[in-house]
Amino acid sequence: MAGRGDPPEGTPEGLPGGEDEYRSVVFDESFVRAARLQEFSAAERMGEHAQAVRSRPTWEGRSGSRQALMLVLLILLAFGTAVYLGVRNPYQPPLDQRAEPLTTTTVPLAPQGVVPGGTPASLFAHSPVAEYRTGAAGINLPLATRTPHFSESQVVAALGIAKDYLVASSLDPQVLAGQTTRPPRLLVDPDQQEQFDRSVESPQDDGRHAISGWLVSFDPHQAVLADPGIRVQGTLHFAEVNADLLDVTADHTFTYAVRPVTSGTGPAPQASLFTVHRELHFRFDREDLQMHRAELLTSTVQAGPQSCDADPTGALRPLLAGERAADRSHQAVTDPYATGRPATSPLCGVLAPSAQPSV
């Protein structure tokens, strides 16, 4: 017998509303919890809610928030670990890598006879510098190649800084005249600038504070350049010390035409040649290369003609044309044009006759 709500013959087969149509749809508990919309209850619908349903937080949203939180925590953990390992790394370079003081040696070279005089052109033409180049053109850079820990460009930079220092300290007219020391000072490692300044202001014969170790400067009351064309010849060599340091060694001879300081409008006095042989040992770390500066390790200078009793720590005081030094024949003969020899440090040497002009 049919129920109260059913047709007399029962529910027609295959029509909508049949029980079989929704048999595959099961609204279990997990389905209900996963629903993004939730219907308000009858009591809630009687209130002031304008909508019949409300949104529910989804599992995906909660999962995404948790993943973002975990990612932030992992980043913070990695950063803290890196900082900790950086602080505890036993292979970090020492914090204090100050440049060592420059060690200087200056040797006057006394002539055996009277200092030859003449015009600058004649003196240059009849001396060992006849074929030398003039000025910075005489400071040639060697072929630069990479080292195990320094690139070719870094080697080129070190050689360029060394050349710039030689030009600033040996060829700058104002530096030679004693008017300024700024050009070479700007190229000195900041750790050595106090030593540089003390050498300029109060030179001492202590192997550390001779101005002649840093630059070439003539006593402005004694001699001036007679010709701006300074003759130069020498070599530059580079070598890697370790993974952090690069060395450059400069070995050059500078020949100047000088004359006495005069006043008035009379004829210019004869010129004479003054020769300075400089051997400088430079050292560079990577910061020096970036900042275009150098650390000077050693400086050996042989200069003449000078008197052996001349002060080797201050400005140079050449013996000029027609002057002579006291007899120093017992001293070792030294040729300032000879390069590549071991550096010696006698108190005074004898200027080789072959180093003087044959006029």
C-alpha positions in Angstrom: 0.0 0.0 0.0 1.3 3.4 -1.0 2.4 5.9 1.7 0.6 9.1 2.4 2.8 11.2 0.2 3.4 8.8 -2.7 1.3 8.4 -5.8 -1.1 5.6 -5.8 1.2 3.5 -7.9 4.4 4.6 -6.1 7.2 6.8 -7.3 7.5 6.6 -11.1 10.6 4.9 -12.2 13.2 7.2 -13.8 11.6 10.5 -12.8 13.4 13.2 -10.8 13.1 12.9 -7.1 13.8 9.3 -7.1 16.0 7.9 -4.4 18.5 6.5 -6.9 19.4 10.0 -8.3 21.3 11.0 -5.1 22.4 7.6 -4.0 26.0 8.3 -5.1 26.2 11.6 -3.2 27.2 11.1 0.4 27.3 14.1 2.7 29.6 12.7 5.3 31.3 14.6 8.0 34.5 15.4 6.1 32.5 16.8 3.2 30.6 19.1 5.5 33.8 20.3 7.2 35.4 21.0 3.9 32.5 23.1 2.6 33.5 26.8 2.1 30.0 28.0 2.8 28.0 27.2 5.8 24.2 27.8 6.2 23.1 29.8 9.2 20.9 27.9 11.6 17.2 28.7 11.8 17.7 30.7 14.9 20.6 32.7 13.3 18.5 33.3 10.2 15.8 35.0 12.4 18.4 37.5 13.5 19.9 40.5 11.6 21.9 38.4 9.1 21.2 39.5 5.6 22.8 36.5 4.0 21.7 32.9 4.4 25.2 31.5 4.4 28.7 32.5 5.8 32.2 31.7 4.6 34.3 29.2 6.6 38.1 29.2 6.8 39.5 26.6 4.5 42.3 24.1 5.3 44.2 25.4 2.3 44.4 28.9 3.8 45.5 27.6 7.2 48.1 25.3 5.4 49.4 28.3 3.4 49.9 30.4 6.5 51.7 27.6 8.2 54.0 27.1 5.2 54.8 30.8 5.0 55.6 30.9 8.8 57.9 27.8 8.4 59.7 29.5 5.5 60.4 32.6 7.5 61.6 30.6 10.4 64.0 28.6 8.1 65.4 31.8 6.6 66.0 33.3 10.1 67.7 30.0 11.2 69.9 30.0 8.1 70.9 33.7 8.6 71.7 33.1 12.3 73.8 30.1 11.4 75.8 32.0 8.8 76.5 34.8 11.2 77.6 32.4 13.9 79.9 30.5 11.6 81.3 33.8 10.3 82.1 34.9 13.8 83.6 31.6 14.8 85.6 31.0 11.6 89.2 30.4 12.7 90.5 31.1 9.1 89.4 34.8 9.0 92.3 37.2 8.2 93.6 39.1 11.3 91.7 42.3 12.0 94.9 44.4 12.3 96.9 44.3 9.1 98.7 47.6 9.5 101.5 48.4 7.1 105.0 48.1 8.5 107.3 51.2 8.7 109.5 52.0 5.7 113.2 51.2 6.1 115.5 53.8 4.4 119.1 53.8 3.4 120.7 56.9 1.7 124.3 56.8 0.5 126.1 59.9 -0.8 128.5 59.4 -3.7 131.5 61.7 -3.7 133.3 62.6 -6.9 137.1 61.9 -7.2 137.8 65.2 -8.9 136.1 68.5 -10.0 132.5 68.2 -11.0 132.2 68.8 -14.8 130.1 71.7 -16.0 128.5 72.8 -19.3 125.1 73.1 -20.9 122.4 70.5 -20.1 122.3 69.3 -23.7 126.1 68.8 -23.9 126.2 67.1 -20.5 123.4 64.7 -21.4 125.0 63.9 -24.8 128.4 63.0 -23.3 127.2 60.9 -20.4 125.7 57.4 -19.9 122.3 58.9 -20.3 122.7 59.8 -23.9 120.2 57.2 -25.0 118.0 57.4 -21.9 114.4 58.4 -22.3 113.0 61.6 -20.8 110.6 61.7 -17.9 107.9 59.2 -17.3 108.6 57.6 -20.7 111.7 56.1 -19.1 109.6 54.1 -16.6 108.5 51.1 -18.7 106.0 48.6 -17.4 106.9 44.9 -17.9 104.5 42.5 -19.5 101.9 41.7 -16.9 100.6 38.2 -16.4 98.3 36.7 -13.8 99.7 35.1 -10.7 98.1 32.2 -8.7 95.9 34.5 -6.7 96.0 37.9 -8.6 94.4 38.6 -12.0 96.3 40.2 -14.8 94.3 43.4 -14.2 95.3 43.5 -10.6 99.0 43.1 -11.5 98.6 45.9 -14.0 97.1 48.1 -11.3 100.0 47.4 -8.9 102.6 48.2 -11.6 100.7 51.4 -12.5 100.6 52.6 -8.9 104.3 51.9 -8.5 105.0 54.0 -11.7 102.7 56.8 -10.5 104.7 56.9 -7.2 108.0 57.1 -9.0 106.7 59.9 -11.2 105.2 61.8 -8.2 108.3 61.4 -6.0 111.1 61.7 -8.6 109.9 63.8 -11.5 107.3 66.3 -10.2 108.9 69.8 -10.6 107.3 71.1 -7.4 108.4 68.1 -5.4 112.0 68.4 -6.7 112.0 72.1 -5.8 110.9 71.4 -2.2 107.6 73.3 -2.7 105.3 70.3 -1.9 105.2 66.7 -0.8 101.5 66.1 -1.5 101.7 64.1 -4.8 103.7 61.2 -3.3 102.0 61.4 0.0 98.6 60.7 -1.6 99.9 57.4 -2.9 101.2 56.2 0.5 99.3 53.7 2.6 97.4 55.6 5.4 99.2 53.5 8.0 102.5 55.1 6.8 101.5 58.7 6.3 102.4 59.6 9.9 105.9 58.3 9.3 106.0 60.2 6.0 105.0 63.4 7.6 107.5 63.1 10.4 110.2 62.4 7.8 109.3 65.6 6.0 108.9 67.8 9.2 111.9 66.5 11.2 114.1 64.0 9.3 116.4 61.8 11.4 119.2 59.5 10.6 117.6 56.5 12.2 116.8 54.4 9.1 113.1 55.3 9.3 112.7 59.1 8.9 114.9 60.2 6.0 113.0 62.4 3.5 115.3 61.1 0.8 113.9 57.7 1.4 110.4 58.8 0.3 111.2 61.3 -2.5 113.8 63.3 -4.4 114.0 67.0 -3.3 116.8 69.5 -3.7 117.7 72.1 -1.1 116.0 75.2 -2.6 118.8 77.4 -1.3 121.5 75.3 -3.1 120.4 74.0 -6.4 117.6 74.1 -9.0 116.8 72.3 -12.2 118.6 73.7 -15.2 116.6 71.6 -17.6 113.1 70.0 -17.1 114.1 67.0 -19.2 115.1 64.4 -16.6 116.7 61.3 -18.0 115.3 58.0 -16.6 116.0 54.3 -17.1 115.3 51.2 -15.0 113.1 48.2 -14.4 110.0 47.0 -12.6 109.4 43.5 -11.4 106.4 41.9 -9.7 105.9 38.8 -7.6 103.1 37.3 -5.5 104.0 36.9 -1.8 100.9 34.9 -0.8 97.2 34.8 -1.6 96.7 38.3 -0.2 99.9 40.2 -1.1 101.6 41.3 -4.2 105.1 42.9 -4.4 106.6 45.2 -6.9 110.3 46.1 -7.0 111.5 49.3 -8.8 115.1 49.8 -9.7 115.7 53.2 -11.6 118.3 55.8 -12.2 117.3 59.4 -12.5 119.7 62.0 -13.9 119.0 65.7 -13.4 120.7 68.8 -14.9 121.1 71.2 -12.0 122.7 74.6 -11.5 123.3 76.9 -8.5 120.6 79.2 -7.2 121.2 82.7 -8.5 119.5 86.1 -8.2 119.5 88.9 -10.7 119.7 88.9 -14.5 123.3 87.9 -15.1 124.3 84.9 -17.3 123.1 81.6 -16.1 125.9 79.5 -14.4 127.0 76.3 -15.8 124.9 73.2 -15.2 126.1 69.9 -13.9 124.6 66.4 -13.7 123.3 64.9 -10.5 122.4 61.2 -10.5 120.0 59.4 -8.1 119.7 55.6 -8.1 116.5 54.5 -6.3 115.5 51.0 -5.4 112.0 50.8 -3.9 110.2 47.8 -2.7 106.4 48.2 -2.8 103.7 45.9 -1.3 100.0 45.8 -2.2 97.0 44.1 -0.7 93.7 44.1 -2.5 92.5 47.2 -0.6 95.6 49.1 -1.8 94.8 48.1 -5.4 91.3 49.3 -5.1 92.2 52.6 -3.3 95.2 53.3 -5.7 97.9 53.4 -3.0 101.0 51.5 -1.9 102.9 50.3 1.1 106.7 51.0 0.9 108.8 48.4 2.5 112.4 49.5 1.7 114.1 52.4 0.0 117.8 52.4 -1.0 119.1 55.6 -2.5 122.6 56.3 -3.9 123.1 59.9 -5.0 125.9 62.0 -6.3 128.0 64.0 -6.7 127.7 64.9 -3.0 130.0 65.5 -0.2 130.3 62.6 2.2 129.6 64.9 5.1 126.3 66.0 3.6 123.2 65.2 5.7 121.6 62.1 4.1 118.3 62.5 5.8 117.0 65.8 4.4 116.9 67.5 1.0 119.7 66.6 -1.3 122.7 69.1 -1.7 124.5 68.4 -4.9 128.1 69.4 -5.5 127.8 71.7 -8.5 130.0 72.5 -11.5 133.6 73.3 -10.5 133.2 72.0 -7.0 135.0 69.0 -5.5 134.7 66.8 -2.4 137.4 65.8 0.1 139.6 62.9 -0.9 137.6 59.7 -0.4 139.7 57.4 -2.5 139.6 54.7 0.2 135.8 54.4 -0.2 134.2 51.8 -2.5 133.7 53.0 -6.1 130.0 52.9 -7.0 128.4 53.3 -10.4 124.8 54.6 -9.9 124.0 53.5 -13.5 124.5 49.8 -12.7 121.2 48.1 -11.9 120.3 44.7 -10.5 123.2 44.6 -8.0 122.8 43.8 -4.3 121.9 46.8 -2.2 124.7 47.8 0.2 124.7 50.5 2.9 128.1 52.1 3.3 128.2 55.5 4.9 129.6 57.0 1.7 130.8 55.9 -1.7 132.9 57.1 -4.5 131.1 58.2 -7.7 132.5 56.1 -10.5 134.4 58.3 -13.1 132.4 56.6 -15.9 129.3 58.0 -14.4 130.5 61.6 -15.0 130.1 63.5 -18.3 133.2 63.4 -20.5 133.3 67.1 -21.4 
